Amino acid sequence: MIQITPQISIPEEELRFDFIRSSGPGGQNINKVATGVQLRFNVRTSSGLPEEVRERLLAHLSSRLTSEGELVIEARRFRTQQQNREDALNRLTALLARAAEPPRPRHRTRPTRASQARRLAEKRRRGEIKRLRGRAGLIED
């Protein structure tokens, strides 16, 4: 079990690790050893996620999800498989922890009188600039 928050934990069976060849430093080893890690986690079918966290993840990470609802995290920063695996897990737990926090409610505010006056003054100034341009093709004597 991977603990995200005191209330949320993900079973390790829901995570799938694929090891891929990594680009970057490594010398001759780079062509032989698959040190990069691709972590796949299905957000839609996960049993460890509460429904509101799942919906936040689906909304905020929609561009990073596959059509099946899988979140794919690639880690190739380090030269060893183990370090890249831990990096991918840390990034997943950070994403899930951020989604577990409920969004702060928005409190409606009113614009100040000074900001309203500035806005109206700027509108008058822009309107005056446009009015002075006149019409194209008219010559005034």
C-alpha positions in Angstrom: 0.0 0.0 0.0 1.2 3.4 -0.9 0.1 6.0 1.6 -1.0 9.3 0.0 -2.8 11.0 2.9 -4.0 9.5 6.2 -7.3 8.7 4.5 -6.1 7.7 1.0 -3.9 4.8 0.1 -3.3 3.1 -3.2 -2.7 -0.7 -3.5 0.5 -1.5 -5.3 -1.3 -3.9 -7.6 -2.9 -0.9 -9.3 0.5 0.4 -10.4 2.2 -0.9 -13.5 5.9 -0.3 -14.1 7.4 -0.6 -17.6 11.1 -0.2 -18.0 12.3 1.6 -21.1 15.6 2.6 -22.5 16.5 6.0 -21.2 18.2 8.8 -23.1 21.0 11.0 -21.7 24.3 10.1 -19.9 25.3 6.5 -19.4 28.0 5.7 -21.9 27.9 2.3 -23.6 25.5 1.1 -20.9 22.8 3.2 -22.4 22.2 0.8 -25.3 22.0 -2.3 -23.1 20.1 -1.4 -19.9 16.5 -0.2 -19.6 16.8 2.3 -16.8 13.9 4.6 -17.6 10.6 3.9 -15.9 7.1 4.4 -17.2 4.6 4.3 -14.3 1.0 3.7 -15.3 -1.9 4.3 -12.9 -5.6 4.0 -13.9 -7.4 6.9 -12.3 -10.9 5.7 -13.5 -10.7 2.2 -12.0 -8.6 2.8 -8.9 -10.3 1.5 -5.7 -8.2 3.6 -3.4 -9.4 7.0 -4.6 -12.5 8.7 -3.1 -14.9 9.9 -5.8 -14.2 13.7 -5.3 -10.5 13.1 -5.6 -11.0 11.0 -8.8 -13.1 13.7 -10.4 -10.5 16.4 -9.5 -7.8 14.3 -11.1 -9.8 13.6 -14.2 -10.5 17.3 -14.6 -7.0 18.7 -13.9 -5.0 16.0 -15.6 -7.2 15.4 -18.6 -4.3 16.2 -21.0 -2.0 13.7 -19.3 -4.5 10.8 -19.3 -4.8 8.1 -22.0 -8.2 7.4 -23.5 -8.6 4.5 -20.9 -8.0 6.9 -18.0 -4.4 5.9 -17.3 -2.0 8.4 -16.0 1.5 7.8 -17.4 4.5 9.2 -15.6 7.9 8.8 -17.2 11.0 9.0 -15.1 14.5 9.0 -16.7 16.3 11.5 -14.6 18.6 9.0 -12.9 21.0 6.3 -14.2 19.5 3.5 -12.2 16.2 1.7 -12.5 15.5 1.9 -8.7 16.1 5.7 -8.5 13.8 6.3 -11.5 11.2 4.0 -10.0 11.3 6.0 -6.7 11.2 9.3 -8.7 8.1 8.1 -10.6 6.4 7.0 -7.3 7.2 10.3 -5.6 5.8 12.3 -8.5 2.6 10.2 -8.5 2.1 10.6 -4.7 2.7 14.4 -5.1 0.0 14.6 -7.8 -2.5 12.6 -5.8 -1.8 14.5 -2.6 -2.4 17.8 -4.5 -5.7 16.5 -5.8 -6.7 15.3 -2.4 -6.7 18.8 -1.1 -10.2 20.4 -1.6 -10.1 23.6 -3.5 -10.4 26.8 -1.5 -13.9 28.3 -1.9 -13.9 31.6 -3.8 -15.3 34.6 -2.0 -16.9 37.2 -4.1 -15.4 40.6 -3.9 -16.4 43.9 -5.2 -14.1 46.2 -7.1 -13.0 49.2 -5.2 -14.3 52.6 -6.1 -10.8 53.7 -7.2 -10.4 50.7 -9.5 -13.8 51.4 -11.1 -12.8 55.1 -11.6 -9.5 54.0 -13.2 -11.3 51.5 -15.5 -13.9 54.2 -16.6 -11.1 56.8 -17.1 -9.2 54.4 -19.3 -12.3 53.6 -21.4 -12.9 57.3 -21.9 -9.2 57.8 -22.9 -9.3 54.9 -25.4 -12.7 56.2 -26.8 -11.2 59.7 -27.3 -8.2 58.3 -29.1 -10.4 56.4 -31.5 -12.8 59.3 -32.0 -9.9 61.6 -33.0 -8.8 59.2 -35.7 -11.7 60.2 -37.8 -13.0 58.3 -40.8 -10.7 57.0 -43.5 -10.8 59.0 -46.7 -12.3 62.2 -45.3 -10.3 65.4 -45.7 -11.2 68.2 -43.3 -10.5 71.8 -44.4 
